[in-house]
Amino acid sequence: MNCERTLPWVKAWHEKYASRGLIVIGVHSPEFFWERNLANVKDAVKRFGILYPIAIDNSFTVWDSYKTRFWPTLLLIDKGGVVRYAHVGEGAYDLTEQTIVRLLVE
């Protein structure tokens, strides 16, 4: 549910900044058993109108690699692959967008 509430912002950033170089990749690490089913994920992507790629992380490889512990977690990774910003939970949308803009001009 918390991830769903962040979608309007993430989708808007994708639409607004993709032409300037922002690459949005959603990572789906399932919280519940039924979320492991690829058909359910595809249905949700369609239902929510998500246009950016979604990586399926049923084994929690990405989750563990970034030491994620809570849903949602938002990471901004620079062109060199370095995590430059992390936010856990909802909110901080203005700060996140400011950071996106700053990273895009670097």
C-alpha positions as CSV (number, residue, x, y, z in Angstrom):
1,M,0.0,0.0,0.0
2,N,2.8,2.5,0.9
3,C,4.5,1.8,-2.5
4,E,1.2,2.5,-4.2
5,R,0.9,5.9,-2.6
6,T,4.3,6.9,-4.0
7,L,3.5,6.0,-7.5
8,P,2.0,9.3,-8.6
9,W,5.3,11.1,-7.9
10,V,7.6,8.4,-9.4
11,K,5.4,8.3,-12.5
12,A,5.5,12.1,-12.8
13,W,9.3,12.2,-12.4
14,H,9.6,9.6,-15.1
15,E,7.4,11.6,-17.5
16,K,9.0,14.9,-16.6
17,Y,12.7,14.0,-16.6
18,A,13.2,11.0,-18.9
19,S,14.0,13.3,-21.8
20,R,16.8,14.9,-19.6
21,G,18.3,11.5,-18.8
22,L,16.4,10.2,-15.8
23,I,16.1,6.4,-15.9
24,V,13.4,5.0,-13.6
25,I,13.5,1.3,-12.8
26,G,11.0,-0.1,-10.4
27,V,12.2,-3.0,-8.3
28,H,9.4,-5.3,-7.2
29,S,10.4,-7.2,-4.0
30,P,7.2,-8.9,-2.8
31,E,5.9,-8.4,0.6
32,F,3.2,-11.0,0.4
33,F,3.2,-14.5,-1.2
34,W,0.7,-13.6,-3.9
35,E,2.9,-10.8,-5.1
36,R,5.5,-13.4,-6.3
37,N,3.2,-14.3,-9.1
38,L,4.3,-12.6,-12.3
39,A,0.8,-12.4,-13.7
40,N,-0.3,-10.5,-10.7
41,V,2.7,-8.1,-11.1
42,K,1.9,-7.6,-14.8
43,D,-1.7,-6.9,-13.9
44,A,-0.7,-4.3,-11.3
45,V,1.7,-2.6,-13.8
46,K,-1.1,-2.3,-16.3
47,R,-3.7,-1.2,-13.7
48,F,-1.4,1.5,-12.3
49,G,-0.3,2.7,-15.8
50,I,3.4,2.2,-15.0
51,L,5.5,2.9,-18.2
52,Y,9.0,2.3,-16.9
53,P,10.7,-1.1,-16.5
54,I,10.0,-3.2,-13.4
55,A,12.7,-5.7,-12.2
56,I,11.2,-8.7,-10.4
57,D,13.2,-9.4,-7.2
58,N,11.4,-12.4,-5.8
59,S,14.7,-13.7,-4.4
60,F,15.4,-10.3,-2.7
61,T,18.8,-10.0,-4.4
62,V,18.5,-6.3,-5.2
63,W,16.7,-5.7,-1.8
64,D,19.7,-7.3,0.0
65,S,22.3,-5.6,-2.2
66,Y,21.1,-2.2,-1.2
67,K,20.4,-3.2,2.4
68,T,16.7,-2.4,2.0
69,R,14.5,-3.1,5.0
70,F,11.2,-1.3,4.4
71,W,8.7,-0.6,1.6
72,P,8.9,1.8,-0.1
73,T,12.6,2.7,-0.4
74,L,13.6,5.2,-3.1
75,L,17.2,5.3,-4.2
76,L,18.8,7.8,-6.6
77,I,21.9,6.4,-8.2
78,D,24.2,8.6,-10.2
79,K,25.7,7.9,-13.6
80,G,28.7,6.3,-11.9
81,G,26.5,3.8,-10.1
82,V,26.8,5.5,-6.7
83,V,23.8,5.8,-4.4
84,R,23.5,9.5,-3.9
85,Y,20.2,9.7,-2.1
86,A,18.0,7.3,-0.2
87,H,14.6,7.8,1.3
88,V,12.6,5.2,3.2
89,G,8.8,5.5,3.5
90,E,6.4,8.0,2.0
91,G,7.1,11.7,1.7
92,A,10.1,14.0,1.0
93,Y,8.8,14.3,-2.5
94,D,10.1,17.9,-2.9
95,L,13.5,17.0,-1.6
96,T,13.6,14.0,-3.9
97,E,12.7,16.0,-7.0
98,Q,15.3,18.7,-6.1
99,T,17.9,15.9,-5.8
100,I,16.9,14.4,-9.2
101,V,17.3,17.8,-10.8
102,R,20.7,18.4,-9.2
103,L,21.9,15.0,-10.3
104,L,20.7,15.4,-13.9
105,V,23.0,18.5,-14.3
106,E,26.1,16.8,-13.0
